[in-house]
Amino acid sequence: MSLSEQNLPEFRLPADWQGISELFPVQKESIWLNYCGTTPISSFASSVMADYFDEYSRYGIFAPRYSEPKIKVILRNYLAEILSCSPDSIGLVHNTSEGMNLYSHSISLPKGTRILVIENEYPSNVYPWEHWKEKGVGLGFVSVGDTPDEFLRNLEDEAKKGDVSLLSLSPVHWCTGMPLDLKKISSICEKYSIKLILDGSQAVGHIPVPLNEVKVEFAAFAAWKWLLGPLGLGVIYLSPEVPKDFRILFKGQASVKNDGSYFPYRDEWKPPADQFEQSTSNFNDWIYFFASLRMLSTIGFTKTRERIYEVSNLMSDMLRGLGFRLDRDVFPDVKTGIIAVNGFQSGKEFNPEAIQAFLRSKNIYAAVRLGRLRLAPHIPVTESHISRLESVLKEYLK
């Protein structure tokens, strides 16, 4: 435990995964299987929030244990550990779209070049690049293919054309759950002098994202997915290789050094990653996120990922046993927590919306994406939940 974390609530590790599951009240009466979408709050995070609110009610912004600089340092350190990067490269925003837009509007790209994103990408990684079309920079889509290797071939085919200046992608496809090989993607981008940008919402906390081993200029991701954080909080990473004179498009009260002194007005900007926090943040979200990251850190970030894979594999085996066909069947050697059900092995009619509705009537929550029933378990999901899901699906299939 770092010095900055002393006197803050500790997470007491339960004896087993069942004990961890019991920290998520949503799993008692229902089964939440959309952790790659949004994540319900844990009782530990609720208790930390209550502790903070009690202290804030007595001390206001001078709450001694929950000062803004202290919590920011802790958050950055946790995130730097997850991403294998310097804490100074981390900034806090509201969501992926905000981070992507701030970056996209603050850089220069050569006229006549192209930006690439993967097909069927989430809108947060498409819309922020559209303004470049008015500036003579094209926006194209690269086919993701059915396997990670097929995507690499498709990417290299596009890169060989020599006009790609920037690639922005999600290392895990949000509909199919297919992870992409970041190291090989980074190598292709370096070979063809392409800026590599990441939408990490489906990756961070789910698969390893070793930024010390790949050349990524910028990344943005949501806190409320695999990191179990609050809705409305996002994170950005900005490479230390970005020029020190980097400036985001907008200037706010907190964009400059010594921003607590309001006069005289200042022109000396904060370091690049700090510039993304332009003014007062939602500090309540920071406390929530601190609690979630403290819990995951105590469990172990790597151990958490491995448990996600374990539960996902058990659930996948059960679904195959019921006759379902999964996207992951064509990339079996790649670890992922997302299960995309795309049909029946027999070829009979598949209606994911009908299955989703039936599951919801039984308090089991999944999503439908790109014609697939998408299931995304996390550490609150246990073997008993899988058994219950199996029983409900058998009832549906009668």
N, C-alpha and C positions, 0 to 999 in steps of 0.2 A: 504494500500500500504506500503510495506517495505521500509526502508531507501535506500536500494540498488536499488530500482526501481525508485526513484525520478529522475526527469529530463529526463526520457525516455518517448517515445510516449505513450499516454494513449489511451485505446480503449473506444470510446463513444458508449454506448449501444443503438442500434436502438430501436424504440418504439415497434416493434413486430417481429415475425419470418419472415415476408415478407421483412422487412428491413435487417435482417441478410442475407437472401437469396441473396439480391441485392449486398452484399459484395463479392459474388462469381461470377465473370463475366461468367464463364462456364455455369451457370444455366440460362443465359439470352437467348442464342440461342440454347442451348441443355439441356439435362437432364442427369446429371452424377449420375449413380446408382451403382458405384463400389467403394464406400468409404472404404470398407474393403480390397480393393486391393491397389489402390493409390489414392491420394487426390489432386485436383487442388488447387492452391494458392488463398488466399483471397486478396482483394484489400488492406485490413489493413496490412497483412504481406508484400505485395509488397511495401507499403508506408514506413514501418519500414526499410525494406532492403534499399530503396532509401535514407532514412535518414542516415542510417549507412554508406553507400557508400560515401555519400557527406562528412560526417565527416572523414572517413578514407582517402579520397582524400586530405584532408587538414592536417591531423595529423598522418597518417600512424598508426602504432600499438599503438601510444600514444593517440588515439581517447579518449577524456576525459569521454564521457558518455557510451562508449561501451568497457570498458576494459574486457579482458578475465576472470580474477577472478570474477568480478562483475556479468557478464552474467552467469557464471557457478553456482554461488551461487543461482541466481534467478531460473535457470532451475531446480537445485536440490530441491529447496524448493517447486516449483510447483509439481514436480514429487513425492516428499515425501508426499505432501498433497493428491494426487490421490491414492497413494499406502498405505497410513497410515503407514509410516515407517520413519526412520531417514534419513535426507539428506546425512549423511555420508555413507549410504549403496548404494548410487546411483553412477553409472559411465556412461560415454558416449562412445559409439563405433560407428562403421559404419553401422552395420546391425545385425540381429539376428544370422546369421551363424557365424559371427566373434565372437560374445560374447559366443555362445555355444561352439565353437571350443576352445577358450581360456580356458574356464572353464573345458571342457571335458578332455583336454590334461594336466590339472594341478592338477587333483585329483587322489586318489587311490581307487580302488575297489577290493574286494577279488576275486581271481581267482576261477572259477567254479560257480560264481553267474551270474545273468542275469540283463540286462537293459531292461525295458519295455517302449514302446511308443504306442500310439493308432494307430489302422489301418488307412490307407489312410491319414497318417499325412503329413504335409507339409515337403518337403525335408530338410529345415533348421533345423528341429528337428529330423532328421534321420541320415543324412550323418555325422554330427559331432560325432556320437557315434559308427560309424562302425569300427574305428581303434581298439576298445576294443576286437573285435573278434579275432584279432591276439595275444591278451594278455590273452586269456583264459576266457574272459567274454562274455557271449552270448548276442545277441540282438533279442528281441522278440516283438511281436505285440499283443495288447489286443483289442478284439472286442469292438467297441464303442457302438454297439447296436442301437436300435431305440429311446430309451428314456434315460434320465439321470439315472433313477433307474436301468435300465438294465445294463448300464455301470458299476455302482457301484457293482452289483452282479458279473459281469465278472472280475472286478479288484480284488475283494476279493478272487475269485476262484484262480486267478493267485498268489496272495499274500500268500495264504495258503500253496502253494507248498514249501515255505520257502527258496527259492533261489534267490529272487528278491532283488537286492541291490539298485536299482535306478529306479525311474519312472519319465519320462520326457513327459509332455503333454501340449497341448493347452487347456485352460479352455473353449474355444468356438471352435467347429469344423469349419474349414475354408471352407468346402464345404456345409455342411448342416445348419450351424448356430446354432447347438444345444449347449447350455451352459451346463457345468458340475458343480456339487456341490463341490466347492473347500473345504469347511469345512469338508464334509464327506470324501472326498478323502484324506485330510490331516490326519484325524483320522485313516483311514485305514493304511496309510503309517507309522504313529507313532506306531500303534499297532504291525506292523510287521518289524519295524526298517528299513524302506525304505527311502532313500533320495528322496525328492520331488523337481523336477525342473520344471519350467514353461517356455513355449514359449508363451509370453503374447501378441503377435502381434494382435490377434483377440479379446483380452479381455480388455486390458487397455484402458480406455476411453469409453468402450462399456458396460461392466458389472462391478460391484464392485469387486475389487481385494484387500481385506483388509489383508495385510500382517502381521498386528498386531494380527490377529485372526487365522492365519493358519501357519503351520510350513513349510516354503519354504526355501530351502538352497540357491537357485540361480534362477534368472529369466532373460530372455532377450527378447526384443521386438523392433519392428520397430516404428519409429516416424511418418511414413507417412501414417498411416491408421486412426484409430479412433481419434488420437490426431492432425490430420490435419497438420503434420509437413513435413519436406523436405525429398525427396528421398536421401538415402545414409547416414541417421543418425539413430542410434539405441541407446537403453538404456539397462543397466544391473542393476540388484539388487543382492547384495551379503549379506547374512544374517550376523548379528553381532555375531552369534554363530559359524561362521567359525573360526578356530584357527587363532590367531594373526600372526603365522608364515606362513600363507598361501602365496604361491608364484605362480604366473602364469608362464607358461612354458618359455615365452620369456621376455627378458629384453631390454627395450628401453631407450632412452634419458630421458623420463619423468617418468620412473618407480621408480626413487629414490627421496628421500627427497631433498629439495633445488636444484631442477633440473635446475634452472636458473644459477647456478654457475657450470661451466663445469669442472673445475679442483680444487682439485684432483678428480679423478674418485671415485664414491661413491658406497658403499655397503649397505647403510641403505635404505630399501625399504619403499615406501609409504604405507599407510593403504590399505588393500586388494582391496576395490572397486576402488580406484584410480589407481591401477596397470593396469587396463584394458585400460587406456588412455596412450599408450606407447610413443607417440611423438606428434608432432604438429597436431592438429585437424583441420577440415574444419570449421573455425569460422563463415563463412557466413551461414552455416547450423544452427549454434547455434542461430544466430540472427533471422533467419526465425522461428525456433522452439520457441524462446522466444515470438515472436509476436503471434504465434498460441496459445500458452499456456496462454498468457495474455488475449487474446480474450475469450478463453474457461473459464478461471478463472472468468473474469468479468461477463460472462453470468451465470456461476455457473456450476461446473463439474457435480453435481447431476442433475441439471435442464437440462443440455445438454443430459445426458443419457435418462432422461424421455421423452424428445422431440424426440429422436431417436426412442424409443419404440412407441410413439404415431404415428409418421409418418409411421413406419413400420407396425403397426396394421391397420391403414387406408388403406395402400397399399395392405395388405394381404386380408382384407375384399373385396376390389375391385377385386382382382384376383380370389377369391373364387366365387364371383358373376359372373365372366366370365367363370366359369367351370374348373378352374385350381385346381390341388391338390398340397398341400404344405407339406414339411417335418414337419413343426412346428405344423401341425394338430395333431400329436401324442404326442406332449408335450406342450399343450396349456397353461399350468399354469406357464411356465418358460419364462421370458422376454428375448427377443433377437431382434437385429436390422436387422439381416440377414434373407432374405427370399429365401428359396430354393424351386423352382417350379420343381416338379418331374414327372408331368404328368397331364392328364385330369381326372376329376372325372368320366367321362363316360367310360374311358378305351381306347379311341381312340388313334391312333398313335401320339406320342409326339416327336417332333424334336427340341430340345433346340437350336441347332446351327442355324437352319432356322429362329427361332424366334429372336435370337440374331442379325442375319444379317439384318432382316427386321427392328428391332428397330434401329440399327445403321444407316440404310439408312434414318431414320427420326431423326438422331442426338440424339438418346437415347442410353446410354452406359451401358451395363450390361456384365456379364461374364458367361461362361459355365464351371461348375466344377462338375466332377463325375456324368455326365449325367443329371445334373440339370441346369436350368436357375437361376443364382444367382443374386439377387438384394439386394443392401445394401445402403439404404438412410441415410443421415445425416442431420444436421440442415439446410443446404442450400436447402433441398428439401421441398417444400410446398404442400398444398392441390391442388393448381393449376397445379403443375407438375404431381400429381397423376391423375388428370382429363385428362391431355394431354396424359399420358401413357395409360389410359383406352381407349381413342379414337383411339390411334394407334393400340392397341391390338385388338379392335373390327374390325378395318380395316383388320388386318391380318387374323382374324378368319372368315371373310366372305366366 
